[in-house]
Amino acid sequence: MNALIESPEFKRFQEELHSPRFSPFDVLQVADVEIRHSNVLAWLLTPDGTHGIGGRFLRKFVEHLTRRHDAALFRRLTGFDDKDNVEIRREDYHDGGYADITVGFKAERVLLIIENKVVGWYPEAEDQARGYQETFVEKYRGRYDYYPGVLLTTSDSLEGKNEERKRHHSSFPLFPLSWGEVREIIRSLLKDGESGNFADGQVRDFVKRYVEVIEDRLIHAGDDPAERLLNKHPQIFEKLQDESALLDKVDEPHRATIRRWMENFEGRPRRLREEVAEYLTQKGWIDAGRIKNTGVRGDLPGWRWLVWFHMPSGEELGIREGYGWRFTFEPRNVTVTVQFGTLWGLNPKDPDPKWQRIWSFLQHTPIDRDRSARYPMEKGVIYRHNLLKGAELAGPFEESVKLLHQGLDQFFGPDGDYGRIERYFRCLAFDPQEPRPLADGETKS
């Protein structure tokens, strides 16, 4: 326990816990909420906004995007300060989706489509941004000719060029941008001595506070002191969960600090599991009678599971046991897994030839070639995907639930992974002899 209390990570957590920096965004519990950041960004982009800077932020924003990627686009956009030329829309809707922000330049016939994420870059976010570019061509046909996109994430914008990125073929560019770069644009407008920056002192103070939120929550989110402390001392955290009496041996105020540290993590897995179970049955995706809540394993304290087995059964597949779905709720992840056999999976070296045949077929005939990273194909595990992780679980509980619902909607949706896997196994279990049409004069027994 002394190793915990004397560590620099503990001291930093205690200092920030007892001497926190005031932020109205924290008081309102919106510092981690994506839509609130989109609101502020849209406000700054609006030429006649109450901020009083006209189109200066918009000009710098577009200039920053295009200076490395498409300078010709910036040269063709001239009406940044003309409120009659620039149309800013929040939650612009088309074909079942909402683009976070669209910026329409009427005279230049350009629509800038901004997809905002307050987490790091991930492939599905890029898919989403590309999808908006394609569908908005249909919505605004005749009004705009050019549809560049922006994918704004907490990752450094250069991550958008990583080999891990999917290769898309599109008529329009998609610019990667980081919140760190947005911060630098705002800072450049806050510099002393520049004329015409912000309407008054109150607006300026608000913008300064907002820059602090960007730094604390969107740039250094992974530097959260509670997370760092957990990463440094996971064994002590687990021991405290198993033996709560250990806290009685710790003096105040260290005891109160440790309690607050543990409260950051230990209650969420159980609560999120309850939310998911209710959402699954409410939507009609899974029958309530087939869901099994499972508790804590001794070697993984604090974790929770939600499991169910699905058709086709093992008998229909020709093996001893079928395949099952499992949601795993950890302090820092919510993961969905599908695997063969019992709750903990079967050994791929199982001597059963039917099992080996199916396992071999799965390896040589992928369920989804475009998302191979989600199919580990090891120790009986066919599929694994994080629905929530890291910073997405660090904010207000209600926002984590909202993000989880969005992830579940996508996962169980018409083009989601759940249906794709279910269809794959139904085809795998299909017997061409049954069902069959009845012969003349034959009756079904």
C-alpha positions as semicolon CSV with decimal commas, in nm:
position;residue;x (nm);y (nm);z (nm)
1;M;0,000;0,000;0,000
2;N;0,290;0,235;0,066
3;A;0,405;0,188;-0,291
4;L;0,068;0,325;-0,403
5;I;0,055;0,622;-0,165
6;E;0,415;0,726;-0,223
7;S;0,399;0,703;-0,601
8;P;0,406;1,028;-0,805
9;E;0,090;0,916;-0,983
10;F;-0,099;0,900;-0,652
11;K;0,027;1,240;-0,544
12;R;-0,084;1,397;-0,870
13;F;-0,428;1,235;-0,847
14;Q;-0,468;1,354;-0,488
15;E;-0,361;1,707;-0,577
16;E;-0,607;1,734;-0,866
17;L;-0,881;1,574;-0,658
18;H;-0,853;1,821;-0,371
19;S;-0,746;2,128;-0,568
20;P;-0,930;2,099;-0,899
21;R;-0,921;2,375;-1,157
22;F;-1,262;2,537;-1,194
23;S;-1,433;2,491;-1,527
24;P;-1,798;2,570;-1,602
25;F;-1,789;2,285;-1,854
26;D;-1,716;2,040;-1,572
27;V;-1,992;2,186;-1,356
28;L;-2,238;2,134;-1,642
29;Q;-2,088;1,787;-1,710
30;V;-2,048;1,859;-2,081
31;A;-1,668;1,859;-2,116
32;D;-1,671;1,508;-2,266
33;V;-1,992;1,537;-2,467
34;E;-1,939;1,529;-2,843
35;I;-2,244;1,734;-2,936
36;R;-2,137;2,019;-2,704
37;H;-1,800;2,043;-2,875
38;S;-1,976;2,042;-3,211
39;N;-2,194;2,330;-3,088
40;V;-1,892;2,542;-2,992
41;L;-1,714;2,460;-3,316
42;A;-2,021;2,556;-3,523
43;W;-2,047;2,882;-3,325
44;L;-1,685;2,970;-3,401
45;L;-1,733;2,887;-3,769
46;T;-2,037;3,116;-3,804
47;P;-1,934;3,452;-3,960
48;D;-2,201;3,653;-3,777
49;G;-2,173;3,463;-3,447
50;T;-2,182;3,644;-3,113
51;H;-1,809;3,581;-3,077
52;G;-1,742;3,897;-3,278
53;I;-1,456;3,767;-3,492
54;G;-1,650;3,746;-3,816
55;G;-1,516;3,482;-4,054
56;R;-1,163;3,478;-3,913
57;F;-1,193;3,138;-3,746
58;L;-1,359;2,993;-4,056
59;R;-1,082;3,132;-4,279
60;K;-0,805;2,995;-4,057
61;F;-0,985;2,661;-4,025
62;V;-1,009;2,611;-4,401
63;E;-0,658;2,746;-4,459
64;H;-0,521;2,498;-4,204
65;L;-0,701;2,209;-4,373
66;T;-0,589;2,293;-4,722
67;R;-0,233;2,413;-4,680
68;R;-0,101;2,056;-4,693
69;H;-0,365;1,879;-4,897
70;D;-0,561;2,096;-5,138
71;A;-0,444;2,456;-5,163
72;A;-0,661;2,509;-5,471
73;L;-0,972;2,467;-5,255
74;F;-0,869;2,751;-5,024
75;R;-0,799;2,978;-5,320
76;R;-1,150;2,925;-5,458
77;L;-1,319;3,012;-5,125
78;T;-1,338;3,389;-5,078
79;G;-1,659;3,475;-4,895
80;F;-1,559;3,383;-4,538
81;D;-1,699;3,703;-4,385
82;D;-2,018;3,715;-4,588
83;K;-2,299;3,585;-4,367
84;D;-2,526;3,564;-4,671
85;N;-2,274;3,342;-4,850
86;V;-2,192;3,101;-4,568
87;E;-2,452;2,857;-4,429
88;I;-2,366;2,670;-4,108
89;R;-2,586;2,372;-4,020
90;R;-2,576;2,149;-3,712
91;E;-2,694;1,786;-3,736
92;D;-2,753;1,815;-4,109
93;Y;-2,973;1,514;-4,194
94;H;-2,991;1,295;-4,500
95;D;-3,065;0,930;-4,572
96;G;-3,073;0,812;-4,212
97;G;-2,766;0,998;-4,087
98;Y;-2,674;1,330;-3,927
99;A;-2,355;1,510;-4,027
100;D;-2,225;1,699;-3,724
101;I;-2,160;2,026;-3,909
102;T;-2,191;2,137;-4,268
103;V;-2,052;2,464;-4,401
104;G;-2,203;2,572;-4,731
105;F;-2,035;2,834;-4,950
106;K;-2,316;2,940;-5,183
107;A;-2,127;3,148;-5,438
108;E;-1,840;2,898;-5,463
109;R;-2,083;2,600;-5,464
110;V;-1,875;2,413;-5,203
111;L;-2,016;2,214;-4,907
112;L;-1,767;2,133;-4,631
113;I;-1,886;1,832;-4,428
114;I;-1,738;1,798;-4,077
115;E;-1,761;1,477;-3,875
116;N;-1,654;1,535;-3,515
117;K;-1,524;1,262;-3,282
118;V;-1,397;1,327;-2,930
119;V;-1,199;1,002;-2,944
120;G;-0,907;0,885;-3,154
121;W;-0,923;0,794;-3,521
122;Y;-1,083;0,457;-3,604
123;P;-1,186;0,301;-3,937
124;E;-1,562;0,322;-3,885
125;A;-1,539;0,697;-3,825
126;E;-1,376;0,735;-4,163
127;D;-1,645;0,516;-4,319
128;Q;-1,908;0,739;-4,164
129;A;-1,748;1,061;-4,290
130;R;-1,709;0,917;-4,642
131;G;-2,071;0,805;-4,635
132;Y;-2,190;1,158;-4,564
133;Q;-1,989;1,291;-4,854
134;E;-2,158;1,050;-5,093
135;T;-2,515;1,093;-4,964
136;F;-2,500;1,473;-4,945
137;V;-2,420;1,485;-5,315
138;E;-2,774;1,358;-5,365
139;K;-2,930;1,592;-5,109
140;Y;-2,772;1,911;-5,237
141;R;-2,750;1,829;-5,606
142;G;-2,786;2,154;-5,799
143;R;-2,673;2,372;-5,505
144;Y;-2,313;2,257;-5,462
145;D;-2,057;2,099;-5,693
146;Y;-1,778;2,009;-5,450
147;Y;-1,810;1,814;-5,122
148;P;-1,482;1,802;-4,923
149;G;-1,499;1,633;-4,584
150;V;-1,326;1,678;-4,249
151;L;-1,272;1,399;-3,996
152;L;-1,195;1,570;-3,665
153;T;-1,057;1,339;-3,392
154;T;-0,829;1,352;-3,089
155;S;-0,556;1,177;-3,289
156;D;-0,278;1,370;-3,454
157;S;-0,405;1,449;-3,801
158;L;-0,111;1,267;-3,961
159;E;-0,261;0,943;-3,833
160;G;-0,497;0,983;-4,121
161;K;-0,211;0,872;-4,346
162;N;-0,124;0,560;-4,150
163;E;-0,118;0,230;-4,335
164;E;-0,397;0,115;-4,102
165;R;-0,636;0,357;-4,270
166;K;-0,872;0,206;-4,518
167;R;-0,818;0,295;-4,881
168;H;-1,124;0,471;-5,016
169;H;-1,197;0,581;-5,369
170;S;-1,391;0,904;-5,365
171;S;-1,443;1,201;-5,590
172;F;-1,383;1,439;-5,299
173;P;-1,101;1,472;-5,044
174;L;-1,140;1,384;-4,676
175;F;-0,911;1,599;-4,460
176;P;-0,790;1,451;-4,129
177;L;-0,776;1,709;-3,849
178;S;-0,693;1,686;-3,479
179;W;-0,838;1,877;-3,186
180;G;-0,483;1,982;-3,110
181;E;-0,480;2,172;-3,438
182;V;-0,816;2,333;-3,356
183;R;-0,663;2,449;-3,028
184;E;-0,376;2,614;-3,215
185;I;-0,618;2,796;-3,445
186;I;-0,807;2,935;-3,144
187;R;-0,483;3,029;-2,969
188;S;-0,373;3,229;-3,271
189;L;-0,694;3,434;-3,238
190;L;-0,639;3,487;-2,866
191;K;-0,297;3,644;-2,905
192;D;-0,269;3,984;-2,741
193;G;-0,236;4,280;-2,971
194;E;-0,450;4,142;-3,253
195;S;-0,738;4,373;-3,332
196;G;-1,094;4,263;-3,377
197;N;-1,059;3,943;-3,172
198;F;-1,377;3,846;-2,989
199;A;-1,663;4,070;-2,896
200;D;-1,579;4,144;-2,532
201;G;-1,401;4,019;-2,223
202;Q;-1,670;3,764;-2,137
203;V;-1,646;3,599;-2,477
204;R;-1,268;3,599;-2,453
205;D;-1,280;3,439;-2,108
206;F;-1,519;3,173;-2,237
207;V;-1,290;3,091;-2,529
208;K;-0,988;3,069;-2,296
209;R;-1,178;2,826;-2,074
210;Y;-1,274;2,625;-2,378
211;V;-0,910;2,595;-2,484
212;E;-0,840;2,445;-2,138
213;V;-1,116;2,188;-2,195
214;I;-0,964;2,092;-2,530
215;E;-0,626;2,047;-2,363
216;D;-0,755;1,849;-2,064
217;R;-1,020;1,632;-2,230
218;L;-0,940;1,605;-2,600
219;I;-0,562;1,626;-2,615
220;H;-0,442;1,487;-2,283
221;A;-0,741;1,261;-2,217
222;G;-0,512;0,958;-2,203
223;D;-0,311;1,137;-1,936
224;D;-0,594;1,115;-1,684
225;P;-0,431;1,078;-1,337
226;A;-0,680;0,811;-1,225
227;E;-0,605;0,608;-1,538
228;R;-0,231;0,650;-1,495
229;L;-0,257;0,537;-1,135
230;L;-0,453;0,229;-1,236
231;N;-0,206;0,145;-1,511
232;K;0,082;0,178;-1,266
233;H;-0,073;-0,022;-0,980
234;P;-0,334;-0,266;-1,121
235;Q;-0,250;-0,537;-0,865
236;I;-0,315;-0,303;-0,571
237;F;-0,645;-0,194;-0,726
238;E;-0,758;-0,556;-0,762
239;K;-0,642;-0,640;-0,410
240;L;-0,842;-0,350;-0,269
241;Q;-1,149;-0,475;-0,456
242;D;-1,107;-0,822;-0,303
243;E;-1,013;-0,707;0,047
244;S;-1,192;-0,382;0,132
245;A;-1,070;-0,409;0,493
246;L;-0,725;-0,305;0,372
247;L;-0,853;0,052;0,356
248;D;-0,899;0,055;0,733
249;K;-0,521;0,044;0,770
250;V;-0,474;0,361;0,565
251;D;-0,471;0,704;0,730
252;E;-0,685;0,996;0,618
253;P;-0,680;1,182;0,382
254;H;-0,516;0,901;0,183
255;R;-0,808;0,671;0,258
256;A;-1,060;0,915;0,108
257;T;-0,840;0,961;-0,197
258;I;-0,818;0,585;-0,255
259;R;-1,196;0,552;-0,223
260;R;-1,250;0,824;-0,482
261;W;-0,994;0,658;-0,710
262;M;-1,174;0,324;-0,696
263;E;-1,514;0,485;-0,748
264;N;-1,390;0,603;-1,087
265;F;-1,396;0,246;-1,216
266;E;-1,555;-0,025;-1,009
267;G;-1,924;0,063;-1,036
268;R;-1,949;0,106;-1,410
269;P;-1,915;-0,252;-1,540
270;R;-2,220;-0,370;-1,346
271;R;-2,432;-0,064;-1,436
272;L;-2,339;-0,079;-1,803
273;R;-2,424;-0,449;-1,813
274;E;-2,771;-0,371;-1,678
275;E;-2,818;-0,096;-1,936
276;V;-2,716;-0,326;-2,222
277;A;-2,940;-0,613;-2,106
278;E;-3,238;-0,377;-2,090
279;Y;-3,158;-0,220;-2,428
280;L;-3,120;-0,558;-2,602
281;T;-3,461;-0,677;-2,484
282;Q;-3,630;-0,338;-2,530
283;K;-3,521;-0,332;-2,895
284;G;-3,632;-0,693;-2,942
285;W;-3,288;-0,806;-3,057
286;I;-3,251;-1,077;-2,790
287;D;-3,521;-1,255;-2,591
288;A;-3,485;-1,172;-2,221
289;G;-3,508;-1,539;-2,122
290;R;-3,195;-1,626;-2,320
291;I;-2,966;-1,362;-2,165
292;K;-2,752;-1,472;-1,877
293;N;-2,591;-1,220;-1,641
294;T;-2,263;-1,349;-1,503
295;G;-2,072;-1,200;-1,216
296;V;-1,710;-1,169;-1,113
297;R;-1,438;-1,422;-1,179
298;G;-1,184;-1,445;-0,902
299;D;-0,891;-1,372;-1,131
300;L;-1,066;-1,073;-1,294
301;P;-1,225;-0,866;-1,014
302;G;-1,460;-0,590;-1,120
303;W;-1,543;-0,745;-1,459
304;R;-1,898;-0,845;-1,560
305;W;-2,039;-1,053;-1,847
306;L;-2,361;-1,080;-2,044
307;V;-2,387;-1,399;-2,248
308;W;-2,632;-1,587;-2,469
309;F;-2,616;-1,878;-2,712
310;H;-2,781;-1,849;-3,048
311;M;-2,906;-2,053;-3,337
312;P;-2,789;-2,257;-3,510
313;S;-2,714;-2,487;-3,221
314;G;-2,418;-2,720;-3,196
315;E;-2,639;-3,006;-3,311
316;E;-2,733;-2,820;-3,627
317;L;-2,369;-2,738;-3,695
318;G;-2,267;-3,098;-3,637
319;I;-2,042;-3,032;-3,336
320;R;-2,073;-3,092;-2,965
321;E;-2,152;-2,730;-2,878
322;G;-2,272;-2,430;-3,076
323;Y;-2,145;-2,076;-3,075
324;G;-2,221;-1,807;-2,821
325;W;-2,213;-1,429;-2,784
326;R;-2,057;-1,248;-2,489
327;F;-2,040;-0,885;-2,381
328;T;-1,750;-0,817;-2,147
329;F;-1,771;-0,510;-1,922
330;E;-1,436;-0,396;-1,784
331;P;-1,345;-0,072;-1,605
332;R;-1,191;0,056;-1,930
333;N;-1,358;-0,142;-2,211
334;V;-1,688;-0,285;-2,327
335;T;-1,618;-0,569;-2,569
336;V;-1,845;-0,802;-2,766
337;T;-1,714;-1,149;-2,853
338;V;-1,851;-1,451;-3,037
339;Q;-1,691;-1,790;-2,989
340;F;-1,755;-2,158;-3,016
341;G;-1,839;-2,386;-2,733
342;T;-1,876;-2,307;-2,366
343;L;-1,853;-1,962;-2,211
344;W;-1,473;-1,969;-2,225
345;G;-1,443;-2,135;-2,565
346;L;-1,318;-2,461;-2,702
347;N;-0,964;-2,556;-2,787
348;P;-0,905;-2,532;-3,165
349;K;-0,695;-2,849;-3,130
350;D;-1,005;-3,041;-3,026
351;P;-0,978;-3,388;-3,191
352;D;-1,341;-3,379;-3,305
353;P;-1,306;-3,386;-3,689
354;K;-1,633;-3,196;-3,737
355;W;-1,505;-2,916;-3,514
356;Q;-1,178;-2,909;-3,704
357;R;-1,363;-2,896;-4,035
358;I;-1,568;-2,592;-3,930
359;W;-1,265;-2,416;-3,779
360;S;-1,067;-2,472;-4,098
361;F;-1,355;-2,346;-4,310
362;L;-1,379;-2,029;-4,098
363;Q;-1,010;-1,959;-4,143
364;H;-1,016;-2,007;-4,520
365;T;-1,355;-1,845;-4,581
366;P;-1,359;-1,519;-4,380
367;I;-1,689;-1,386;-4,253
368;D;-1,588;-1,031;-4,344
369;R;-1,269;-0,965;-4,540
370;D;-1,298;-0,589;-4,491
371;R;-1,283;-0,613;-4,111
372;S;-1,027;-0,888;-4,063
373;A;-0,890;-0,723;-3,747
374;R;-1,217;-0,809;-3,569
375;Y;-1,177;-1,182;-3,635
376;P;-0,882;-1,310;-3,427
377;M;-0,958;-1,680;-3,492
378;E;-0,770;-1,805;-3,189
379;K;-0,867;-2,019;-2,886
380;G;-1,216;-2,062;-3,023
381;V;-1,274;-1,685;-3,049
382;I;-1,421;-1,594;-3,388
383;Y;-1,502;-1,226;-3,338
384;R;-1,399;-0,953;-3,094
385;H;-1,479;-0,581;-3,108
386;N;-1,457;-0,296;-2,857
387;L;-1,785;-0,105;-2,842
388;L;-1,648;0,145;-2,589
389;K;-1,297;0,209;-2,466
390;G;-1,069;0,457;-2,295
391;A;-1,192;0,816;-2,298
392;E;-1,543;0,708;-2,402
393;L;-1,585;0,545;-2,058
394;A;-1,417;0,823;-1,862
395;G;-1,691;1,086;-1,896
396;P;-2,035;1,114;-1,734
397;F;-2,212;0,779;-1,707
398;E;-2,512;0,899;-1,909
399;E;-2,286;0,990;-2,201
400;S;-2,116;0,650;-2,188
401;V;-2,459;0,488;-2,207
402;K;-2,555;0,709;-2,502
403;L;-2,236;0,615;-2,689
404;L;-2,295;0,249;-2,607
405;H;-2,649;0,268;-2,744
406;Q;-2,514;0,419;-3,065
407;G;-2,258;0,139;-3,091
408;L;-2,527;-0,123;-3,033
409;D;-2,754;0,033;-3,295
410;Q;-2,472;0,003;-3,547
411;F;-2,374;-0,346;-3,433
412;F;-2,730;-0,484;-3,456
413;G;-2,833;-0,267;-3,751
414;P;-2,920;-0,390;-4,103
415;D;-2,555;-0,381;-4,212
416;G;-2,408;-0,456;-3,870
417;D;-2,166;-0,728;-3,768
418;Y;-2,429;-0,919;-3,568
419;G;-2,651;-0,994;-3,867
420;R;-2,352;-1,072;-4,087
421;I;-2,224;-1,339;-3,846
422;E;-2,571;-1,483;-3,786
423;R;-2,633;-1,518;-4,160
424;Y;-2,293;-1,681;-4,206
425;F;-2,368;-1,955;-3,953
426;R;-2,720;-2,012;-4,078
427;C;-2,573;-2,077;-4,421
428;L;-2,305;-2,298;-4,267
429;A;-2,570;-2,511;-4,095
430;F;-2,803;-2,525;-4,398
431;D;-2,902;-2,875;-4,512
432;P;-2,995;-2,871;-4,883
433;Q;-3,220;-3,173;-4,824
434;E;-3,438;-2,992;-4,571
435;P;-3,665;-2,813;-4,625
436;R;-3,772;-2,951;-4,964
437;P;-4,091;-2,926;-5,173
438;L;-4,343;-3,201;-5,124
439;A;-4,386;-3,462;-5,397
440;D;-4,722;-3,514;-5,560
441;G;-4,960;-3,676;-5,315
442;E;-4,709;-3,645;-5,026
443;T;-4,823;-3,491;-4,700
444;K;-4,602;-3,332;-4,437
445;S;-4,580;-3,554;-4,130
